[in-house]
Amino acid sequence: MKNVLLIDSGSGGINILKECVRVAPQCNFLMFCDDKNLPYGNKTKEQLQAITLQNLRDVRRFFKFDIVVLACNTLTCTCIDICRATFPDVTFIGTVPAVKPALENFSADEILVLATEATLRHNILINKNPNLILKAMPKLASEIDAHLDELDVLKDELCEEFKDVKNEKCCVLGCTHYLAVKDILQEILGEKVVFFDSANGVARRLKHFVGEDENKFQVQFLVTNNQEMLSKFWWYYSQ
């Protein structure tokens, strides 16, 4: 059974974890929620690389991971290359905004990409398509974690945030946290807006690296700051 480490700053990675367990359940999963450094999206590339490499070194002392899933779009576009160079014996799987499948179905000027500032700045495919409609959401990841069990309280704020958004035919959720408020965004943007996210693509990529001889799995959680978040994250995972 492969040891699989998933890393994110909080609940966003849990959305990836859920899909990985569903699609590739032959693994020993450790969900590493780095709430000490939440949010990742407002940090520099250099800061994120230093944080991530140190986290990997620390975790490897007690969890000998075979595969690491960077369950965060921001970490993937800023850290995956240096992670692979530093840990050449480990398989790294990234999470990237689902811009490619969106572009296969819509023109760039019909696609709204919601992401962190760092992802919008560093993602290669986003930068290659200047006609994409980009919207940075610097506070949303933190607000989602703060209100994980009462997400409806974010509705009024999101309505105000998107009051000038119109005519977009699809929306790319370019941060794994944002899957938590997908239903709210669907209501705000309209029933006809098509949403794209990366969870299933990451899970299918993981399945490529694990066997199919076992159906059992194990899931563990680790937080880096507020131990009270463990129960909240477990509750969210079980939904």
Phi and psi in degrees as GROMACS dihedral restraints (atoms count N, CA, C in turn):
[ dihedral_restraints ]
;  ai    aj    ak    al  type     phi  dphi    fc
    3     4     5     6     1   -74.7    20    10
    4     5     6     7     1   140.6    20    10
    6     7     8     9     1   -89.0    20    10
    7     8     9    10     1   118.2    20    10
    9    10    11    12     1  -118.1    20    10
   10    11    12    13     1   121.0    20    10
   12    13    14    15     1  -100.9    20    10
   13    14    15    16     1   127.5    20    10
   15    16    17    18     1  -110.7    20    10
   16    17    18    19     1   133.6    20    10
   18    19    20    21     1  -122.3    20    10
   19    20    21    22     1   131.9    20    10
   21    22    23    24     1  -156.2    20    10
   22    23    24    25     1   174.3    20    10
   24    25    26    27     1   -84.5    20    10
   25    26    27    28     1    -6.2    20    10
   27    28    29    30     1   179.3    20    10
   28    29    30    31     1  -133.4    20    10
   30    31    32    33     1   -72.3    20    10
   31    32    33    34     1   -17.2    20    10
   33    34    35    36     1   -57.3    20    10
   34    35    36    37     1   -42.7    20    10
   36    37    38    39     1   -63.9    20    10
   37    38    39    40     1   -23.3    20    10
   39    40    41    42     1   -66.9    20    10
   40    41    42    43     1   -31.9    20    10
   42    43    44    45     1   -63.5    20    10
   43    44    45    46     1   -37.3    20    10
   45    46    47    48     1   -71.2    20    10
   46    47    48    49     1   -42.6    20    10
   48    49    50    51     1   -57.0    20    10
   49    50    51    52     1   -46.1    20    10
   51    52    53    54     1   -55.7    20    10
   52    53    54    55     1   -44.9    20    10
   54    55    56    57     1   -72.0    20    10
   55    56    57    58     1   -34.7    20    10
   57    58    59    60     1   -64.4    20    10
   58    59    60    61     1   -42.5    20    10
   60    61    62    63     1   -63.9    20    10
   61    62    63    64     1   -37.4    20    10
   63    64    65    66     1   -69.0    20    10
   64    65    66    67     1   -41.7    20    10
   66    67    68    69     1   -90.2    20    10
   67    68    69    70     1   -36.7    20    10
   69    70    71    72     1  -134.2    20    10
   70    71    72    73     1    70.7    20    10
   72    73    74    75     1   -83.4    20    10
   73    74    75    76     1    20.2    20    10
   75    76    77    78     1   -99.1    20    10
   76    77    78    79     1    40.0    20    10
   78    79    80    81     1  -135.4    20    10
   79    80    81    82     1   159.0    20    10
   81    82    83    84     1   -99.4    20    10
   82    83    84    85     1   103.1    20    10
   84    85    86    87     1   -95.3    20    10
   85    86    87    88     1   135.2    20    10
   87    88    89    90     1  -120.7    20    10
   88    89    90    91     1   116.8    20    10
   90    91    92    93     1   -93.4    20    10
   91    92    93    94     1   110.3    20    10
   93    94    95    96     1   -97.8    20    10
   94    95    96    97     1   106.7    20    10
   96    97    98    99     1  -101.8    20    10
   97    98    99   100     1   104.1    20    10
   99   100   101   102     1   -87.1    20    10
  100   101   102   103     1    65.0    20    10
  102   103   104   105     1   -66.4    20    10
  103   104   105   106     1   -18.0    20    10
  105   106   107   108     1   -60.4    20    10
  106   107   108   109     1   -34.2    20    10
  108   109   110   111     1  -108.9    20    10
  109   110   111   112     1    15.1    20    10
  111   112   113   114     1   -66.8    20    10
  112   113   114   115     1   134.0    20    10
  114   115   116   117     1   -93.6    20    10
  115   116   117   118     1   149.9    20    10
  117   118   119   120     1   -71.8    20    10
  118   119   120   121     1   -32.4    20    10
  120   121   122   123     1   -65.2    20    10
  121   122   123   124     1   -16.2    20    10
  123   124   125   126     1  -100.3    20    10
  124   125   126   127     1     5.7    20    10
  126   127   128   129     1   -98.8    20    10
  127   128   129   130     1   161.1    20    10
  129   130   131   132     1   -77.1    20    10
  130   131   132   133     1   163.1    20    10
  132   133   134   135     1   -59.2    20    10
  133   134   135   136     1   -41.3    20    10
  135   136   137   138     1   -65.4    20    10
  136   137   138   139     1   -41.2    20    10
  138   139   140   141     1   -62.7    20    10
  139   140   141   142     1   -44.5    20    10
  141   142   143   144     1   -65.3    20    10
  142   143   144   145     1   -38.8    20    10
  144   145   146   147     1   -65.0    20    10
  145   146   147   148     1   -42.7    20    10
  147   148   149   150     1   -64.2    20    10
  148   149   150   151     1   -44.8    20    10
  150   151   152   153     1   -61.8    20    10
  151   152   153   154     1   -46.7    20    10
  153   154   155   156     1   -68.7    20    10
  154   155   156   157     1   -43.7    20    10
  156   157   158   159     1   -63.5    20    10
  157   158   159   160     1   -39.8    20    10
  159   160   161   162     1   -67.1    20    10
  160   161   162   163     1   -40.0    20    10
  162   163   164   165     1   -61.2    20    10
  163   164   165   166     1   -42.9    20    10
  165   166   167   168     1   -63.8    20    10
  166   167   168   169     1   -42.4    20    10
  168   169   170   171     1   -62.7    20    10
  169   170   171   172     1   -42.9    20    10
  171   172   173   174     1   -65.2    20    10
  172   173   174   175     1   -45.9    20    10
  174   175   176   177     1   -65.9    20    10
  175   176   177   178     1   -36.5    20    10
  177   178   179   180     1   -66.3    20    10
  178   179   180   181     1   -15.3    20    10
  180   181   182   183     1   -67.5    20    10
  181   182   183   184     1   -27.0    20    10
  183   184   185   186     1  -127.6    20    10
  184   185   186   187     1    -9.1    20    10
  186   187   188   189     1  -135.7    20    10
  187   188   189   190     1   104.6    20    10
  189   190   191   192     1   -82.2    20    10
  190   191   192   193     1    82.0    20    10
  192   193   194   195     1   -71.5    20    10
  193   194   195   196     1   140.0    20    10
  195   196   197   198     1   -93.0    20    10
  196   197   198   199     1   -34.6    20    10
  198   199   200   201     1  -132.2    20    10
  199   200   201   202     1   137.9    20    10
  201   202   203   204     1  -119.5    20    10
  202   203   204   205     1   125.3    20    10
  204   205   206   207     1  -102.1    20    10
  205   206   207   208     1   113.9    20    10
  207   208   209   210     1   -78.3    20    10
  208   209   210   211     1    92.1    20    10
  210   211   212   213     1   -84.3    20    10
  211   212   213   214     1    45.8    20    10
  213   214   215   216     1  -155.5    20    10
  214   215   216   217     1   125.5    20    10
  216   217   218   219     1   -62.5    20    10
  217   218   219   220     1   -39.3    20    10
  219   220   221   222     1   -64.1    20    10
  220   221   222   223     1   -46.4    20    10
  222   223   224   225     1   -62.8    20    10
  223   224   225   226     1   -38.6    20    10
  225   226   227   228     1   -62.4    20    10
  226   227   228   229     1   -47.8    20    10
  228   229   230   231     1   -77.4    20    10
  229   230   231   232     1   -12.5    20    10
  231   232   233   234     1  -110.5    20    10
  232   233   234   235     1   -21.9    20    10
  234   235   236   237     1  -126.8    20    10
  235   236   237   238     1   -14.6    20    10
  237   238   239   240     1   -64.9    20    10
  238   239   240   241     1   -35.2    20    10
  240   241   242   243     1   -66.0    20    10
  241   242   243   244     1   -45.1    20    10
  243   244   245   246     1   -71.0    20    10
  244   245   246   247     1   -30.3    20    10
  246   247   248   249     1   -65.4    20    10
  247   248   249   250     1   -44.6    20    10
  249   250   251   252     1   -64.6    20    10
  250   251   252   253     1   -36.9    20    10
  252   253   254   255     1   -70.6    20    10
  253   254   255   256     1   -34.8    20    10
  255   256   257   258     1   -79.6    20    10
  256   257   258   259     1   -32.3    20    10
  258   259   260   261     1  -124.5    20    10
  259   260   261   262     1    72.1    20    10
  261   262   263   264     1   -66.3    20    10
  262   263   264   265     1   -16.7    20    10
  264   265   266   267     1   -89.6    20    10
  265   266   267   268     1     1.2    20    10
  267   268   269   270     1  -110.8    20    10
  268   269   270   271     1   141.6    20    10
  270   271   272   273     1   -87.1    20    10
  271   272   273   274     1   123.6    20    10
  273   274   275   276     1  -108.8    20    10
  274   275   276   277     1   131.1    20    10
  276   277   278   279     1  -117.4    20    10
  277   278   279   280     1   125.8    20    10
  279   280   281   282     1   -97.9    20    10
  280   281   282   283     1   168.8    20    10
  282   283   284   285     1  -122.3    20    10
  283   284   285   286     1   117.9    20    10
  285   286   287   288     1  -121.0    20    10
  286   287   288   289     1   150.2    20    10
  288   289   290   291     1   -56.4    20    10
  289   290   291   292     1   140.2    20    10
  291   292   293   294     1   -78.9    20    10
  292   293   294   295     1    53.0    20    10
  294   295   296   297     1   -72.5    20    10
  295   296   297   298     1   -38.8    20    10
  297   298   299   300     1   -59.3    20    10
  298   299   300   301     1   -52.7    20    10
  300   301   302   303     1   -64.6    20    10
  301   302   303   304     1   -30.4    20    10
  303   304   305   306     1   -64.6    20    10
  304   305   306   307     1   -42.3    20    10
  306   307   308   309     1   -68.3    20    10
  307   308   309   310     1   -22.5    20    10
  309   310   311   312     1   -73.7    20    10
  310   311   312   313     1   -15.5    20    10
  312   313   314   315     1  -118.6    20    10
  313   314   315   316     1   -18.5    20    10
  315   316   317   318     1  -140.9    20    10
  316   317   318   319     1   158.1    20    10
  318   319   320   321     1   -78.3    20    10
  319   320   321   322     1   157.0    20    10
  321   322   323   324     1   -57.8    20    10
  322   323   324   325     1   -37.7    20    10
  324   325   326   327     1   -77.2    20    10
  325   326   327   328     1     3.0    20    10
  327   328   329   330     1  -105.7    20    10
  328   329   330   331     1    -1.4    20    10
  330   331   332   333     1  -107.5    20    10
  331   332   333   334     1   120.9    20    10
  333   334   335   336     1   -96.2    20    10
  334   335   336   337     1   123.6    20    10
  336   337   338   339     1  -109.3    20    10
  337   338   339   340     1   117.5    20    10
  339   340   341   342     1  -100.9    20    10
  340   341   342   343     1   125.8    20    10
  342   343   344   345     1  -162.0    20    10
  343   344   345   346     1   176.9    20    10
  345   346   347   348     1   -78.0    20    10
  346   347   348   349     1   164.7    20    10
  348   349   350   351     1   -60.4    20    10
  349   350   351   352     1   -40.2    20    10
  351   352   353   354     1   -66.0    20    10
  352   353   354   355     1   -40.8    20    10
  354   355   356   357     1   -64.9    20    10
  355   356   357   358     1   -44.5    20    10
  357   358   359   360     1   -63.3    20    10
  358   359   360   361     1   -30.4    20    10
  360   361   362   363     1   -80.1    20    10
  361   362   363   364     1   -33.6    20    10
  363   364   365   366     1  -110.7    20    10
  364   365   366   367     1   -14.8    20    10
  366   367   368   369     1   -71.0    20    10
  367   368   369   370     1   127.6    20    10
  369   370   371   372     1   -66.2    20    10
  370   371   372   373     1   -46.6    20    10
  372   373   374   375     1   -66.3    20    10
  373   374   375   376     1   -36.2    20    10
  375   376   377   378     1   -63.2    20    10
  376   377   378   379     1   -43.0    20    10
  378   379   380   381     1   -69.1    20    10
  379   380   381   382     1   -23.8    20    10
  381   382   383   384     1   -81.9    20    10
  382   383   384   385     1    -8.5    20    10
  384   385   386   387     1  -125.5    20    10
  385   386   387   388     1    80.9    20    10
  387   388   389   390     1   -65.6    20    10
  388   389   390   391     1   -15.0    20    10
  390   391   392   393     1   -85.3    20    10
  391   392   393   394     1    -5.2    20    10
  393   394   395   396     1   -61.1    20    10
  394   395   396   397     1   146.6    20    10
  396   397   398   399     1   -91.9    20    10
  397   398   399   400     1   113.0    20    10
  399   400   401   402     1  -106.2    20    10
  400   401   402   403     1   138.2    20    10
  402   403   404   405     1  -137.9    20    10
  403   404   405   406     1   115.2    20    10
  405   406   407   408     1   -81.6    20    10
  406   407   408   409     1   139.0    20    10
  408   409   410   411     1  -126.1    20    10
  409   410   411   412     1    73.5    20    10
  411   412   413   414     1   -65.6    20    10
  412   413   414   415     1   -23.6    20    10
  414   415   416   417     1  -105.4    20    10
  415   416   417   418     1   -13.0    20    10
  417   418   419   420     1   -64.4    20    10
  418   419   420   421     1   -40.3    20    10
  420   421   422   423     1   -59.7    20    10
  421   422   423   424     1   -45.0    20    10
  423   424   425   426     1   -64.5    20    10
  424   425   426   427     1   -39.5    20    10
  426   427   428   429     1   -68.2    20    10
  427   428   429   430     1   -35.5    20    10
  429   430   431   432     1   -63.4    20    10
  430   431   432   433     1   -46.8    20    10
  432   433   434   435     1   -64.1    20    10
  433   434   435   436     1   -36.7    20    10
  435   436   437   438     1   -67.9    20    10
  436   437   438   439     1   -28.0    20    10
  438   439   440   441     1  -122.3    20    10
  439   440   441   442     1    35.4    20    10
  441   442   443   444     1   -59.7    20    10
  442   443   444   445     1   -32.9    20    10
  444   445   446   447     1   -98.7    20    10
  445   446   447   448     1     9.8    20    10
  447   448   449   450     1  -150.9    20    10
  448   449   450   451     1    53.1    20    10
  450   451   452   453     1   -64.3    20    10
  451   452   453   454     1   -21.5    20    10
  453   454   455   456     1   -62.2    20    10
  454   455   456   457     1   -20.4    20    10
  456   457   458   459     1   -68.9    20    10
  457   458   459   460     1   -14.5    20    10
  459   460   461   462     1   -86.7    20    10
  460   461   462   463     1    -6.6    20    10
  462   463   464   465     1   -62.0    20    10
  463   464   465   466     1   -47.0    20    10
  465   466   467   468     1   -61.9    20    10
  466   467   468   469     1   -42.2    20    10
  468   469   470   471     1   -63.9    20    10
  469   470   471   472     1   -41.2    20    10
  471   472   473   474     1   -69.1    20    10
  472   473   474   475     1   -36.9    20    10
  474   475   476   477     1   -59.1    20    10
  475   476   477   478     1   -43.2    20    10
  477   478   479   480     1   -66.2    20    10
  478   479   480   481     1   -40.1    20    10
  480   481   482   483     1   -62.6    20    10
  481   482   483   484     1   -34.1    20    10
  483   484   485   486     1  -107.5    20    10
  484   485   486   487     1    16.2    20    10
  486   487   488   489     1   -64.1    20    10
  487   488   489   490     1   -26.5    20    10
  489   490   491   492     1   -98.6    20    10
  490   491   492   493     1     3.1    20    10
  492   493   494   495     1   -84.0    20    10
  493   494   495   496     1   126.4    20    10
  495   496   497   498     1  -153.6    20    10
  496   497   498   499     1   153.5    20    10
  498   499   500   501     1    74.1    20    10
  499   500   501   502     1    -1.3    20    10
  501   502   503   504     1   -72.7    20    10
  502   503   504   505     1   139.1    20    10
  504   505   506   507     1   -98.9    20    10
  505   506   507   508     1   -18.5    20    10
  507   508   509   510     1  -147.5    20    10
  508   509   510   511     1   160.5    20    10
  510   511   512   513     1  -134.3    20    10
  511   512   513   514     1   125.1    20    10
  513   514   515   516     1   -97.3    20    10
  514   515   516   517     1   120.5    20    10
  516   517   518   519     1   -85.9    20    10
  517   518   519   520     1    96.6    20    10
  519   520   521   522     1   -91.6    20    10
  520   521   522   523     1    19.4    20    10
  522   523   524   525     1  -141.3    20    10
  523   524   525   526     1   132.9    20    10
  525   526   527   528     1   -64.5    20    10
  526   527   528   529     1   -25.3    20    10
  528   529   530   531     1   -60.6    20    10
  529   530   531   532     1   -34.7    20    10
  531   532   533   534     1   -68.8    20    10
  532   533   534   535     1   -15.1    20    10
  534   535   536   537     1   -60.8    20    10
  535   536   537   538     1   -24.9    20    10
  537   538   539   540     1   -65.3    20    10
  538   539   540   541     1   -28.3    20    10
  540   541   542   543     1  -111.9    20    10
  541   542   543   544     1    21.4    20    10
  543   544   545   546     1   -58.9    20    10
  544   545   546   547     1   -43.7    20    10
  546   547   548   549     1   -63.8    20    10
  547   548   549   550     1   -37.7    20    10
  549   550   551   552     1   -66.1    20    10
  550   551   552   553     1   -43.9    20    10
  552   553   554   555     1   -64.9    20    10
  553   554   555   556     1   -37.5    20    10
  555   556   557   558     1   -60.4    20    10
  556   557   558   559     1   -43.1    20    10
  558   559   560   561     1   -63.9    20    10
  559   560   561   562     1   -39.9    20    10
  561   562   563   564     1   -72.3    20    10
  562   563   564   565     1   -45.1    20    10
  564   565   566   567     1   -83.6    20    10
  565   566   567   568     1   -20.1    20    10
  567   568   569   570     1   114.9    20    10
  568   569   570   571     1   150.0    20    10
  570   571   572   573     1   -64.7    20    10
  571   572   573   574     1   -25.7    20    10
  573   574   575   576     1   -81.7    20    10
  574   575   576   577     1   -13.4    20    10
  576   577   578   579     1   -72.1    20    10
  577   578   579   580     1   129.2    20    10
  579   580   581   582     1   -93.9    20    10
  580   581   582   583     1   132.3    20    10
  582   583   584   585     1  -103.8    20    10
  583   584   585   586     1   144.2    20    10
  585   586   587   588     1  -126.6    20    10
  586   587   588   589     1   137.3    20    10
  588   589   590   591     1  -141.9    20    10
  589   590   591   592     1   176.2    20    10
  591   592   593   594     1  -103.9    20    10
  592   593   594   595     1    -2.9    20    10
  594   595   596   597     1   -58.9    20    10
  595   596   597   598     1   -49.0    20    10
  597   598   599   600     1   -67.4    20    10
  598   599   600   601     1   -36.4    20    10
  600   601   602   603     1   -62.9    20    10
  601   602   603   604     1   -40.6    20    10
  603   604   605   606     1   -65.1    20    10
  604   605   606   607     1   -44.4    20    10
  606   607   608   609     1   -63.1    20    10
  607   608   609   610     1   -41.3    20    10
  609   610   611   612     1   -66.6    20    10
  610   611   612   613     1   -33.9    20    10
  612   613   614   615     1   -65.5    20    10
  613   614   615   616     1   -41.7    20    10
  615   616   617   618     1   -61.7    20    10
  616   617   618   619     1   -42.5    20    10
  618   619   620   621     1   -57.9    20    10
  619   620   621   622     1   -30.1    20    10
  621   622   623   624     1   -62.1    20    10
  622   623   624   625     1   -26.5    20    10
  624   625   626   627     1  -102.0    20    10
  625   626   627   628     1    -3.3    20    10
  627   628   629   630     1  -118.0    20    10
  628   629   630   631     1   156.7    20    10
  630   631   632   633     1   -78.9    20    10
  631   632   633   634     1   176.5    20    10
  633   634   635   636     1  -122.2    20    10
  634   635   636   637     1    17.9    20    10
  636   637   638   639     1   -85.8    20    10
  637   638   639   640     1    -7.7    20    10
  639   640   641   642     1  -133.0    20    10
  640   641   642   643     1   149.1    20    10
  642   643   644   645     1  -112.5    20    10
  643   644   645   646     1    -5.5    20    10
  645   646   647   648     1   -82.8    20    10
  646   647   648   649     1   155.0    20    10
  648   649   650   651     1  -152.6    20    10
  649   650   651   652     1   166.4    20    10
  651   652   653   654     1  -134.9    20    10
  652   653   654   655     1   139.8    20    10
  654   655   656   657     1  -125.8    20    10
  655   656   657   658     1   127.2    20    10
  657   658   659   660     1  -126.4    20    10
  658   659   660   661     1   154.8    20    10
  660   661   662   663     1  -122.3    20    10
  661   662   663   664     1   148.1    20    10
  663   664   665   666     1  -140.7    20    10
  664   665   666   667     1   130.9    20    10
  666   667   668   669     1  -114.6    20    10
  667   668   669   670     1   158.5    20    10
  669   670   671   672     1  -107.0    20    10
  670   671   672   673     1    -3.4    20    10
  672   673   674   675     1  -139.5    20    10
  673   674   675   676     1   -75.2    20    10
  675   676   677   678     1   -94.5    20    10
  676   677   678   679     1   103.8    20    10
  678   679   680   681     1   -63.7    20    10
  679   680   681   682     1   -22.3    20    10
  681   682   683   684     1   -65.9    20    10
  682   683   684   685     1   -20.5    20    10
  684   685   686   687     1   -71.9    20    10
  685   686   687   688     1   -18.4    20    10
  687   688   689   690     1   -58.3    20    10
  688   689   690   691     1   -47.5    20    10
  690   691   692   693     1   -65.3    20    10
  691   692   693   694     1   -36.5    20    10
  693   694   695   696     1   -67.8    20    10
  694   695   696   697     1   -41.9    20    10
  696   697   698   699     1   -65.6    20    10
  697   698   699   700     1   -40.8    20    10
  699   700   701   702     1   -61.8    20    10
  700   701   702   703     1   -42.2    20    10
  702   703   704   705     1   -60.7    20    10
  703   704   705   706     1   -44.5    20    10
  705   706   707   708     1   -64.6    20    10
  706   707   708   709     1   -40.5    20    10
  708   709   710   711     1   -62.1    20    10
  709   710   711   712     1   -34.8    20    10
  711   712   713   714     1   -79.6    20    10
  712   713   714   715     1    -9.5    20    10
